[in-house]
Amino acid sequence: MTPSQAAELLRSGQLVAIPTETVYGLAADATQEAAIRQVFALKGRPADHPLIVHLGEADWAAHWGVLPPLFERLAERFWPGPLTMVVPRLARVSPLITGGQDSVALRVPRHPLTLETLRELGQPVVAPSANRFGHTSPTRAAHVNSEFPDLAVLDGGACPVGLESSIVDLTGPQPRLLRPGQLSRAELEEVTGPLASSDQTAPRVPGALDRHYAPRTPTHWDDGDTPSGRWAWLGFTSRGATAEVVMPASAAEYGSRLYAALRELDESGVDVIVVEKPPQEPSWEAVLDRLRRATT
C-alpha cells in the first residue's frame, strides 16, 4: 500500500494502521465521527480514554487547540517527533476524541510515510496503538496483522523509537509530564523549565492506567528465584529459561526492542514471563514506566 492509497481509504471513512517512529497507530480521519467510533469498537477502548490527534504539519495545531507560547517553543524544538502536547481544545473538536474533556492531545509524528499520508489526506488522524486495548503495542506491521488480520496496513518497517510519545500537559500554570517517552525529562525541561508530575487534577491521557502495555502471559519482576515449569526471561544476561530475550544495556535500544521482545515471549507458550528490573536512572524512566504497567 502507498501513502496515497492509505489516504484514500481514510478519506472514505475506513481505518488504516500507520507507522510512526514510536508504534503503529490505528488511524481514522479525525474529522469523521463514524470512523472514530470504529477505532474504539475495534480496539475495545473505553469511551472516556482520549485519543491523540496526529497532524501533518505543526501549523495545523491552531485549528484544534488553544496554543500557549510554550507550545510553539516545544513544537519548534521537537516536532516532528515523539512528543504529544495537551492543550485546551477548540469547540470544533469532537468530544469523542477528547474523552469528554476540555483538552486535546496533539503531535506531529516523525515517519515519512505517515507524514506523506497525512498531507495527502489534508486532515489529521486519530491514531492510538494498533492493538487490543491494554495489550502490548505493535512496532512492526506483522504485529498489527496478528491482531487485526483484515486491517489495511501501511508497512513502514520497524518503529525506531519503539515506545509511545512523551506527553506534556500545557493546560495549567505549570507544565506537567503525564507520560514519559524517549525524550528525557531533562531534554524537555531545557524548554519548559521544571516539569510537575501527573496528579488527580491532570487530564486523562493514553497509557496512564495502572495496567497497560501488558502481554497476555502473566508477567512479573525477577525476585531472584527460578520459576518452576515453562518460563520466559527478559533481562540483560541469559538465565537458561524456556524462552528468553537478552536485552541491550542502552536505554534507547532497550526501549526500541521492548515491545517486540514482549510479544515474542508472549507467543512462546510459557506459563510466566520474568523481567529483570532495569537501572533506576533518569534515562530509563520511560522503559520503567512501561514495564511497571505490564507487570503484576
N, C-alpha and C positions, 0 to 999 in steps of 0.2 A: 504494500500500500504506500502511496505517495502522500505528502502533506496536502496536496490539492484534493486527493480523494478523501482523506480524513476530514478536511474542511467541509466538503460537500455532504458527507454523512452527518456531521454535526449540524450543519445548516438545515438538514431535513429532519432534525429532531432525534437522531439516533445517538447512541453512546459509542465512544471510541476510547480505547486505552492508549494513552500517550506517554512517551518517555520524557522524563525530566532528569536533571542532574542528581536529584535526590532519590525518588522512587517513581514507578509507573503510576499514573493517575487515571482514574475513571472519569473521563471528561464528558461534559454536556454543555451546550450553549447556555451561558449564564443569563441570557435574556428569555429563555423558553422554560416556563414553569413545568410543563408536562415532562420535558426531558429531565429537569432537575428531580422531579418526583421519581423518575425511573432510577436515578442514581441511588436514592435512599432505599428503594424497593430491592434493587439487585444486591446491594451490599448488606441489607438488613440493618441499616443505620438508624439509630433513634432520631426522631424529627427535631429534637432540641439540640442536636450535635451539629454545630455550624460547619460550613464549607469554606474553603479558601478560593477566592476568585483569582484566576491566573490571567495576567494581562500580556498582550503582545508588545506593548510599549509603556514606558513609565508614565507618559503623559495621559494615558487612558485613565489613570487613577482618579483624576479630577472629576470624572463622570460617575464615580462610585462612592467616594468618601470626602469628608471634610479633612483637609490635609494641613496639619500644623507645620511650622518651619522645620522642625526636626525630621519630619517625613522626607522633605526634599533632600536634606543632607545625607540621610541614610540611603535613599534611593540612588543618589549620585555616587556614593561610595560602593554600594553592594549589589546594585541591580545591573543587568540580570544576575541572579544568584540565589543562594539558599536562605533568603531572608523573607519572612512574612511580617507585615506590619498591620496592626489592628487600629482602626481609626473610626470616628463617628460616621455612620452610614448616611447617605443621602436618601430622601424619601422614595426615590425610584427603585431602590434595591429591594428585591423580594425578601420578605421575612423567611421564606423557605431557605434562602442562602445563609441567613444570619442566625438561624435557630430561634427566631423571635426576638433577638437582641437589637439594641440600637447601635451596634458597631458592626463593621465588616472587615474581614481579613483579606489583604491584597498582597500579591507578589508577581514579579516577572521572572519566569523560570529561565535557566541558562542551558537550553538544549536547542541546537539549530533546527532540528526537525519540528519541534513543538512551536518554536517561535515562528517558523515559516507557516505552520498550520494556523496559528492564531492570526497572523497578519493576512493570510488568505481569507480566513473566515470574517475578519473585520470586527470581531466581538470577543470579549473574554470568555473563558470557560470556567466552570467549577470542576475541580479535579481532585477529589480525595483519593487515597491509595486504592489501587485496583485489586482489592481482595475483600473477602468477607469481613464484616466489621469485627474489630478487636483482634484479628489474627495477624500473622507476620506479613509485613509489607512486601510487595514484589519489586525486585530490582532488575529483572530480566523479562523479556517477552514470554519466555516459557513458563515463568511463574504465573503470569496472568492467564495463559492458556490452560494451566492446570486447574484453575478455579472457575474460569468462565470460558469454556471451550467454544462457545458460539459468538463471543465478543470480538469485534474488529479490533486489531492491534496494529498501531504504528510502531514498527520494530526499530528502535534506536540503539540497540546493543545494551550492554550492561550499564547501569547507572553509576557514574564515577564516585559520587558522594556516598550514596547508599543509606543515608539517614535523612529523615524528614527535616524540613527547614526550621531554623530558629524562628520563634515567634516573639515579637516585641510589641507590647501594648502601649499605644500613644494616646489613649483616651483620657488619661488623668493628668494630674500636675507633675508626676514623676514617671518616666518610662519604666516599664516592668518587663522582665524576661519571663514569658509564660511557658516557653518550651525551648530547651537548649538544642542546638544543632551543630553543624560543622563550624560555623562561625563562633569563635570563642567569646565568652563574656568580655574578656579583655579587649578583643578587636572591636566589639560593639561599643564598649564604653569609651573608646577613643573618640567616638562621635557623640554618644548620648550623655556622657558623664555617668555617675553611679546608677546602676540598674537595680531597682527594687525587685523583690521576688513576688511570685504569684501569691494571692491570698483570696479569701472568700468574696471579696468585692471585685475581683478581676473578671473580665469577660470569659465566658466558656470558649475554649478553643479545642481544635482537634488534638487527639493524642494525650489528653490530660487525665484520663481515667486511671484509677489505681491499677487495673489490669488491662493491658493493651499490648499490641505487637506480639502476641503470645502464640507459640506453637500449640498444636492440639495435644501433643505428648506432654505430660507433667514435666515441668522444668524447675530445677532447684539450684540454689547456690551450693558450691562444694563445702562440705563440713569436715573433710579430711578422711571420711570413711569410704570404703569401696562398696557400692551398692551390690546387692545380690541380683542374679538374673541378668537379663539383657539390658545394657545401659549404654548411653552415649556420653561423650565428653567434649566439651568446648573449653579450650584453655591454651596456655602458652607452651606447654610441653606435652608429649604423649603420656597417656596413662594406661594404655593397653585395654581400652574399653571395646565393647562390641562394635561400636562405630565411634569415630572421633574426627574432629577438625582441629588442627593446631593453628592458632591464630597469630598474626604478626604482632610485634611489640609496639608498633606505631599506632597511636590513637586514630589517626585519619585512615590508615589502611585497615585497621580493625573495623571501624565503622563502615567502610566501603564493602567489606565482606560479610558483615554480621548477619544480615537477613538471609542471604544465600546459604550461609552455614547453618543457621537455624532450620531452614527449610530442608536442607539435605539430611540433617539429623532427625527431623520430624518424620521424614519419609523412610527411615531406615528400619522401622519395625521394632524399635526398642520400647522398653517399659517406662524409662525415665531419661531425661537429659540433665546432666550435671554440668554446671558452669563455674569455672574458676573466676573469682572476682577480680576485675581489672584494678589498676592502681587508683587510689583515691586522690587524684590530682586534677587540677582545673581543666587540663586538655582532654580528660576522659569524661567530662561532665555529661555530654550527650550520650555516649555509649552506656554509661552507668544508668542514666535515666531510662533508656530503652530496655536494658536488661532487668532493672528493678521492676518494671511494669510487666515484663514477660515471665518472671519467675514467681513462684508461690512460696 
